Amino acid sequence: MKDGTIIQDISYQPYLGNGYIDSIYYCSDAVGLKTGTTSNAGCCLIAAFQRNEKTYLSAVVGCSSGADRYELTLKMLSEFASYSQ
């Protein structure tokens, strides 16, 4: 280390920008997810859920809003989980 170098402790709170954490879309069954938005793909969401001792994966692409991707994913999870019991 060179003389005069200043070292600083840096702490930060990560931004958790997904709707399944601390929001109206909270889902305790969610075990992992990734959101993304591009002009070509629209609002997208890849998510994994564990329910009834099974793991479900979903992929939603082409949504017009962030809210749409969460609502559609939860609807699919609800319908598929009840169907597969």
ChimeraX commands (.cxc) that place a marker at each C-alpha (Angstrom):
marker #1 position 0.00,0.00,0.00 radius 0.5
marker #1 position 1.30,3.46,-0.88 radius 0.5
marker #1 position 1.61,6.21,1.69 radius 0.5
marker #1 position -1.43,8.43,1.80 radius 0.5
marker #1 position -3.84,5.74,0.63 radius 0.5
marker #1 position -7.17,6.09,2.37 radius 0.5
marker #1 position -9.10,2.94,3.06 radius 0.5
marker #1 position -12.73,3.34,3.96 radius 0.5
marker #1 position -15.28,0.87,5.27 radius 0.5
marker #1 position -18.19,0.87,2.90 radius 0.5
marker #1 position -21.53,-0.64,3.74 radius 0.5
marker #1 position -24.67,-0.65,1.68 radius 0.5
marker #1 position -28.14,-2.08,1.65 radius 0.5
marker #1 position -28.75,-4.06,-1.53 radius 0.5
marker #1 position -31.80,-3.12,-3.53 radius 0.5
marker #1 position -34.17,-6.06,-3.72 radius 0.5
marker #1 position -36.16,-5.01,-6.72 radius 0.5
marker #1 position -38.51,-7.92,-7.04 radius 0.5
marker #1 position -42.15,-8.09,-6.15 radius 0.5
marker #1 position -42.07,-11.25,-4.08 radius 0.5
marker #1 position -40.19,-9.57,-1.24 radius 0.5
marker #1 position -42.03,-7.11,0.99 radius 0.5
marker #1 position -44.82,-6.19,-1.42 radius 0.5
marker #1 position -48.39,-7.02,-2.34 radius 0.5
marker #1 position -46.94,-9.87,-4.45 radius 0.5
marker #1 position -45.12,-11.48,-1.52 radius 0.5
marker #1 position -45.08,-15.28,-1.83 radius 0.5
marker #1 position -43.49,-17.34,0.93 radius 0.5
marker #1 position -43.12,-20.28,-1.49 radius 0.5
marker #1 position -40.70,-18.37,-3.74 radius 0.5
marker #1 position -37.16,-19.76,-3.46 radius 0.5
marker #1 position -35.50,-17.86,-6.30 radius 0.5
marker #1 position -36.25,-15.50,-9.13 radius 0.5
marker #1 position -34.81,-13.17,-11.72 radius 0.5
marker #1 position -36.55,-10.25,-13.36 radius 0.5
marker #1 position -35.59,-8.39,-16.50 radius 0.5
marker #1 position -37.00,-5.94,-18.99 radius 0.5
marker #1 position -35.95,-5.13,-22.54 radius 0.5
marker #1 position -37.72,-3.42,-25.41 radius 0.5
marker #1 position -37.83,-6.68,-27.39 radius 0.5
marker #1 position -38.78,-9.10,-24.60 radius 0.5
marker #1 position -40.93,-6.82,-22.44 radius 0.5
marker #1 position -41.13,-7.45,-18.70 radius 0.5
marker #1 position -39.91,-10.95,-17.85 radius 0.5
marker #1 position -39.74,-13.14,-14.76 radius 0.5
marker #1 position -38.12,-16.51,-14.15 radius 0.5
marker #1 position -39.13,-17.93,-10.76 radius 0.5
marker #1 position -38.83,-21.07,-8.65 radius 0.5
marker #1 position -41.33,-22.06,-5.97 radius 0.5
marker #1 position -41.57,-24.92,-3.51 radius 0.5
marker #1 position -45.08,-26.01,-2.64 radius 0.5
marker #1 position -46.44,-29.35,-1.42 radius 0.5
marker #1 position -42.92,-30.83,-1.42 radius 0.5
marker #1 position -42.55,-30.07,-5.14 radius 0.5
marker #1 position -40.49,-27.46,-6.94 radius 0.5
marker #1 position -42.15,-25.44,-9.71 radius 0.5
marker #1 position -40.37,-23.30,-12.28 radius 0.5
marker #1 position -42.05,-20.61,-14.32 radius 0.5
marker #1 position -40.96,-18.33,-17.15 radius 0.5
marker #1 position -43.06,-15.31,-18.09 radius 0.5
marker #1 position -41.99,-13.07,-20.98 radius 0.5
marker #1 position -43.54,-10.29,-23.00 radius 0.5
marker #1 position -45.57,-8.67,-20.22 radius 0.5
marker #1 position -46.47,-5.02,-20.61 radius 0.5
marker #1 position -45.73,-4.10,-16.98 radius 0.5
marker #1 position -43.84,-5.31,-13.96 radius 0.5
marker #1 position -47.10,-5.94,-12.14 radius 0.5
marker #1 position -48.33,-8.15,-15.00 radius 0.5
marker #1 position -45.34,-10.48,-14.73 radius 0.5
marker #1 position -45.92,-11.06,-11.01 radius 0.5
marker #1 position -49.70,-11.47,-11.31 radius 0.5
marker #1 position -49.41,-13.94,-14.21 radius 0.5
marker #1 position -46.74,-15.97,-12.41 radius 0.5
marker #1 position -48.80,-16.23,-9.23 radius 0.5
marker #1 position -51.89,-17.19,-11.24 radius 0.5
marker #1 position -49.97,-19.94,-13.07 radius 0.5
marker #1 position -48.50,-21.24,-9.83 radius 0.5
marker #1 position -51.88,-21.32,-8.15 radius 0.5
marker #1 position -53.59,-23.14,-11.00 radius 0.5
marker #1 position -50.81,-25.62,-11.67 radius 0.5
marker #1 position -50.16,-26.42,-8.00 radius 0.5
marker #1 position -53.84,-27.16,-7.39 radius 0.5
marker #1 position -54.08,-29.21,-10.61 radius 0.5
marker #1 position -51.04,-31.37,-9.83 radius 0.5
marker #1 position -52.12,-32.44,-6.31 radius 0.5
marker link #1:1,2 radius 0.2
marker link #1:2,3 radius 0.2
marker link #1:3,4 radius 0.2
marker link #1:4,5 radius 0.2
marker link #1:5,6 radius 0.2
marker link #1:6,7 radius 0.2
marker link #1:7,8 radius 0.2
marker link #1:8,9 radius 0.2
marker link #1:9,10 radius 0.2
marker link #1:10,11 radius 0.2
marker link #1:11,12 radius 0.2
marker link #1:12,13 radius 0.2
marker link #1:13,14 radius 0.2
marker link #1:14,15 radius 0.2
marker link #1:15,16 radius 0.2
marker link #1:16,17 radius 0.2
marker link #1:17,18 radius 0.2
marker link #1:18,19 radius 0.2
marker link #1:19,20 radius 0.2
marker link #1:20,21 radius 0.2
marker link #1:21,22 radius 0.2
marker link #1:22,23 radius 0.2
marker link #1:23,24 radius 0.2
marker link #1:24,25 radius 0.2
marker link #1:25,26 radius 0.2
marker link #1:26,27 radius 0.2
marker link #1:27,28 radius 0.2
marker link #1:28,29 radius 0.2
marker link #1:29,30 radius 0.2
marker link #1:30,31 radius 0.2
marker link #1:31,32 radius 0.2
marker link #1:32,33 radius 0.2
marker link #1:33,34 radius 0.2
marker link #1:34,35 radius 0.2
marker link #1:35,36 radius 0.2
marker link #1:36,37 radius 0.2
marker link #1:37,38 radius 0.2
marker link #1:38,39 radius 0.2
marker link #1:39,40 radius 0.2
marker link #1:40,41 radius 0.2
marker link #1:41,42 radius 0.2
marker link #1:42,43 radius 0.2
marker link #1:43,44 radius 0.2
marker link #1:44,45 radius 0.2
marker link #1:45,46 radius 0.2
marker link #1:46,47 radius 0.2
marker link #1:47,48 radius 0.2
marker link #1:48,49 radius 0.2
marker link #1:49,50 radius 0.2
marker link #1:50,51 radius 0.2
marker link #1:51,52 radius 0.2
marker link #1:52,53 radius 0.2
marker link #1:53,54 radius 0.2
marker link #1:54,55 radius 0.2
marker link #1:55,56 radius 0.2
marker link #1:56,57 radius 0.2
marker link #1:57,58 radius 0.2
marker link #1:58,59 radius 0.2
marker link #1:59,60 radius 0.2
marker link #1:60,61 radius 0.2
marker link #1:61,62 radius 0.2
marker link #1:62,63 radius 0.2
marker link #1:63,64 radius 0.2
marker link #1:64,65 radius 0.2
marker link #1:65,66 radius 0.2
marker link #1:66,67 radius 0.2
marker link #1:67,68 radius 0.2
marker link #1:68,69 radius 0.2
marker link #1:69,70 radius 0.2
marker link #1:70,71 radius 0.2
marker link #1:71,72 radius 0.2
marker link #1:72,73 radius 0.2
marker link #1:73,74 radius 0.2
marker link #1:74,75 radius 0.2
marker link #1:75,76 radius 0.2
marker link #1:76,77 radius 0.2
marker link #1:77,78 radius 0.2
marker link #1:78,79 radius 0.2
marker link #1:79,80 radius 0.2
marker link #1:80,81 radius 0.2
marker link #1:81,82 radius 0.2
marker link #1:82,83 radius 0.2
marker link #1:83,84 radius 0.2
marker link #1:84,85 radius 0.2
view
